[in-house]
Every structure is written in structure tokens, then in C-alpha cells.
Amino acid sequence: MPRQVRLRRHPVGALAADDFHVVDVPMPEPRDGEVLVRNTWTSVDPAIRIRLAAVAPAGYFPAFGLDAPMDGIMAVGEVVESLAVGFESGDTVWHTYGWRDYAAVPAGAGALGALGSLRRLDTAVAPAHAYLGPLGPMGLTAYAGLFDVAELCAGDVVWVSAAAGAVGSLAAQFAKLRGHTVIGSAGSDDKVAFVLGELGLDAAFNYKRGAIEDQLRAAAPDGIDVYFDNVGGDHLRAALSVLRRWGRVAICGAVSQYERDRPAPGPDNLFQAVANDLTLRGFRGSSYTDRMDDMQRDVAAWLRAGVLRHRETVVEGLEQAPEALVRMLAGGTIGKTLVHIA
Ligand SMILES: NC(=O)c1ccc[n+]([C@@H]2O[C@H](COP(=O)([O-])OP(=O)(O)OC[C@H]3O[C@@H](n4cnc5c(N)ncnc54)[C@H](OP(=O)(O)O)[C@@H]3O)[C@@H](O)[C@H]2O)c1
């Protein structure tokens, strides 16, 4: 019997796996213009936490309904029946009907701002699940954030927070591959060892081991030019203090804030943006789909050359998706967090 993970109640404070339940549903029946997909992998993303509130932030993707299918989460799978032109059974595709094992997916409909519209994947380049990581939304977010939003320039010193995570590990490596000095931060000594040893960053620190600003200054005594912000809050505050003149912040996310019950106060040193001619720009990877081909070309070449690492934390079984999200938000995963459905 097909299954879906659904939200049972809106979590308050720290998320618990039993805020969700798994329900049996009838096999979806594709209509004209749709394909039936058997999902094999689905994504676990911090942004899901934002959408578990009763109301999502204005302008963002909508909140998930209670006891409703969780539309708008990336998945990859295999087409088992196609009523859509351009797709055949056996095709490997991505789409946004994740956290379930079967989905009827419309072709051509925009999803997650066109980022996740039904798309056939070339598994000769990389296995299907790599399209939920470096070759997909994570890669695009890191790529657009660094090159378009932060407008990375020759000689820039870059700090990436949550550097052992899905987006952070890619952004940090992309900057290294373009010849930059890159500092990473993460929440455990093991993650710091990973970003130094496996990703080859120039310096890294564990933000739980001391004042962030002090550790950042020690790693970048002359300051930084670009901050790729995955965390917000205290991390953004530290960046504002350490950024050099004309520095840029690509505000990718604010994972330190997602489990708060009420909005966090902004950084109390925002005047540094005036003092140092700084640019702070938020962005959604899904607004840069015109860069998907560039990103996939570069990332595929880096993967082929063996110079880009992509670590994954894989949990087995659809029913484990909620627990995987809880673990990820608590810092218990490394690299891209994925659910292997079957
Ligand atoms: N703008 C976009 O289009 C877009 C797209 C994808 C993701 N994002 C954002 O990018 C960020 C990273 O997402 P991801 O998918 O790559 O997740 P991830 O980094 O793989 O996982 C989230 C990590 O955040 C860290 N974290 C949790 N609470 C924290 C806190 N209070 N302070 C510092 N770090 C904390 C944890 O690592 P530690 O052990 O290091 O604490 C955790 O493992 C998130 O903010 C997400 O919302 C934005």
C-alpha cells in the first residue's frame, strides 16, 4: 500500500518525530499530462521546518497543511507509467512530491519556483540521488549564492557557516576550487576535522567551543570579504564585525532561528554595514534556475575529475524521514541528508 508522511500537529519549539505520522493511501492514478513515479530517494531540508508552522513567512513557500500530503519536497524516482509527452516508464526523474513512496506528478507545472518541475535525469553523469545534492537544488543554491549573490571576486576571503552540511560543504568547496581562501565553521570537532581534512578548507572552527567572533578573527586575522550565511543570528553578527570594506553577505538561510517560537532580534551591530559599505543579500536558489545548466556543467566536471567531495547521511525507509529531520536540525548529520525509500 502506498504511504505518505504527514504532519500531525504544528510543532512548538524543538521538533519531535511524532509530530508526524505515516498514513496508507490509495495508489495515485495519473491523469493526462501526468506520470506515476515510484520514489526512490527523498530530501531532508531545514526549510521543511519553516513550513511546519501554521503560517510560513510572507513570500516564502506555503506552510504544510495538517494531515495533508507534504507537497514541495524534492524527490527522485522512476517513472512507472506515463501519460505525459516526453516521459517514458523507466525514466529517472526529479520532482517535488517527496516524503511519500508513489506520486502522480504533472509534467510542465512549476514547483518550488520552477526548481523542482518534473525533469528527466541523466544517471550516466551521476547516480539519481546526487541530483538531490550537488547536481540539484543544493548545488544550485551554493553556486548562485557564491557567484551571483555574493559576486565572488579574485582574492576574496570567504567564510561559510554550517560548512559540513549539504549547501555549506558545496559552497565552501566551490570557493576553494576557484582559488579562494575559505574558512568553515560547524558544530562539532568531527565536522571541523571533515571540512579541513576531506574538503581541504584553509581553516575551520567549532562554533560551540568559544566566541564565534574571536574564533573567526583567529582564522582570518585580516578579515573576510564574503560570508555565505546558512545560520543567521550570532553567526551573522560575527560576520558583520569581521567583514572588510565592500564585503558581501549571501543570506542563504538562518537555521539557528528555525526552531524559535518567536522572531529573533536582528544583529545589534548592523551599523557595520554602513561603516564598511557592506552588501547583505538574501536569496532563494529557486530564483536562479537560469544558472542550473552552468552549475550542472561545472559540478559534473568537478565530480568527474574527483576534486569535489559529496558526503551523505542516508537513512533507510520512508518512515524515518521525520527522525532524520530532527537529527539534522540538531546537528547530527553530515553532508546531504537523504532518505532512501527503496
Ligand atoms: N536559500 C535557499 O534557496 C536555500 C536552499 C537550501 C538550503 N538553504 C538554507 O541553507 C542552510 C543549510 O541547509 P542544508 O540543507 O545544507 O542543511 P545542513 O547544513 O545539511 O543541515 C543543517 C545544519 O545546520 C546546523 N545548525 C543547526 N542549528 C544550528 C545553530 N543553532 N547554529 C549553527 N548551526 C546550526 C547543524 O550543523 P552543525 O552541527 O554544524 O551545527 C545542521 O546539521 C539552511 O539555513 C537552509 O535553510 C537555503
The ligand as an SDF file (V2000), in Angstrom:
LIG
                    3D

 48 52  0  0  0  0  0  0  0  0999 V2000
   18.1740   29.9880    0.0460 N   0  0  0  0  0  0  0  0  0  0  0  0
   17.9110   28.7850   -0.4410 C   0  0  0  0  0  0  0  0  0  0  0  0
   17.3960   28.6140   -1.5430 O   0  0  0  0  0  0  0  0  0  0  0  0
   18.2770   27.5810    0.3670 C   0  0  0  0  0  0  0  0  0  0  0  0
   18.2600   26.2840   -0.1850 C   0  0  0  0  0  0  0  0  0  0  0  0
   18.6830   25.2070    0.6050 C   0  0  0  0  0  0  0  0  0  0  0  0
   19.0620   25.4340    1.9140 C   0  0  0  0  0  0  0  0  0  0  0  0
   19.0350   26.6970    2.4130 N   0  0  0  0  0  0  0  0  0  0  0  0
   19.4750   27.0060    3.7690 C   0  0  0  0  0  0  0  0  0  0  0  0
   20.8330   26.6430    3.8740 O   0  0  0  0  0  0  0  0  0  0  0  0
   21.1250   26.2570    5.2080 C   0  0  0  0  0  0  0  0  0  0  0  0
   21.7570   24.8760    5.1890 C   0  0  0  0  0  0  0  0  0  0  0  0
   20.8210   23.9590    4.6580 O   0  0  0  0  0  0  0  0  0  0  0  0
   21.2800   22.4560    4.3380 P   0  0  0  0  0  0  0  0  0  0  0  0
   20.1860   21.8130    3.5870 O   0  0  0  0  0  0  0  0  0  0  0  0
   22.6340   22.4890    3.7510 O   0  0  0  0  0  0  0  0  0  0  0  0
   21.3250   21.8250    5.7920 O   0  0  0  0  0  0  0  0  0  0  0  0
   22.5920   21.1860    6.5520 P   0  0  0  0  0  0  0  0  0  0  0  0
   23.6220   22.2410    6.6970 O   0  0  0  0  0  0  0  0  0  0  0  0
   22.9660   19.9210    5.8900 O   0  0  0  0  0  0  0  0  0  0  0  0
   21.9420   20.8400    7.9760 O   0  0  0  0  0  0  0  0  0  0  0  0
   21.6220   21.8500    8.8630 C   0  0  0  0  0  0  0  0  0  0  0  0
   22.7950   22.1120    9.8320 C   0  0  0  0  0  0  0  0  0  0  0  0
   22.6150   23.3470   10.4730 O   0  0  0  0  0  0  0  0  0  0  0  0
   23.4150   23.3650   11.6390 C   0  0  0  0  0  0  0  0  0  0  0  0
   22.7260   24.0330   12.7320 N   0  0  0  0  0  0  0  0  0  0  0  0
   21.5460   23.6930   13.3220 C   0  0  0  0  0  0  0  0  0  0  0  0
   21.2620   24.5560   14.3270 N   0  0  0  0  0  0  0  0  0  0  0  0
   22.2890   25.4410   14.3740 C   0  0  0  0  0  0  0  0  0  0  0  0
   22.5820   26.5650   15.2070 C   0  0  0  0  0  0  0  0  0  0  0  0
   21.7560   26.9420   16.1940 N   0  0  0  0  0  0  0  0  0  0  0  0
   23.7100   27.2530   14.9660 N   0  0  0  0  0  0  0  0  0  0  0  0
   24.5540   26.8800   13.9690 C   0  0  0  0  0  0  0  0  0  0  0  0
   24.3280   25.8240   13.1490 N   0  0  0  0  0  0  0  0  0  0  0  0
   23.2110   25.1260   13.3590 C   0  0  0  0  0  0  0  0  0  0  0  0
   23.6960   21.9110   12.0010 C   0  0  0  0  0  0  0  0  0  0  0  0
   25.0770   21.6530   11.7870 O   0  0  0  0  0  0  0  0  0  0  0  0
   26.1830   21.9190   12.9390 P   0  0  0  0  0  0  0  0  0  0  0  0
   26.4560   20.5810   13.5420 O   0  0  0  0  0  0  0  0  0  0  0  0
   27.3120   22.4950   12.1730 O   0  0  0  0  0  0  0  0  0  0  0  0
   25.5610   22.8570   13.9350 O   0  0  0  0  0  0  0  0  0  0  0  0
   22.8590   21.1450   10.9910 C   0  0  0  0  0  0  0  0  0  0  0  0
   23.4190   19.9210   10.6420 O   0  0  0  0  0  0  0  0  0  0  0  0
   19.8020   26.3360    5.9620 C   0  0  0  0  0  0  0  0  0  0  0  0
   19.7010   27.5780    6.5900 O   0  0  0  0  0  0  0  0  0  0  0  0
   18.7740   26.2160    4.8580 C   0  0  0  0  0  0  0  0  0  0  0  0
   17.5240   26.7770    5.2120 O   0  0  0  0  0  0  0  0  0  0  0  0
   18.6490   27.7670    1.6690 C   0  0  0  0  0  0  0  0  0  0  0  0
  1  2  1  0
  2  3  2  0
  2  4  1  0
  4  5  1  0
  4 48  2  0
  5  6  2  0
  6  7  1  0
  7  8  2  0
  8  9  1  0
  8 48  1  0
  9 10  1  0
  9 46  1  0
 10 11  1  0
 11 12  1  0
 11 44  1  0
 12 13  1  0
 13 14  1  0
 14 15  2  0
 14 16  1  0
 14 17  1  0
 17 18  1  0
 18 19  2  0
 18 20  1  0
 18 21  1  0
 21 22  1  0
 22 23  1  0
 23 24  1  0
 23 42  1  0
 24 25  1  0
 25 26  1  0
 25 36  1  0
 26 27  1  0
 26 35  1  0
 27 28  2  0
 28 29  1  0
 29 30  1  0
 29 35  2  0
 30 31  1  0
 30 32  2  0
 32 33  1  0
 33 34  2  0
 34 35  1  0
 36 37  1  0
 36 42  1  0
 37 38  1  0
 38 39  2  0
 38 40  1  0
 38 41  1  0
 42 43  1  0
 44 45  1  0
 44 46  1  0
 46 47  1  0
M  CHG  2   8   1  16  -1
M  END
$$$$
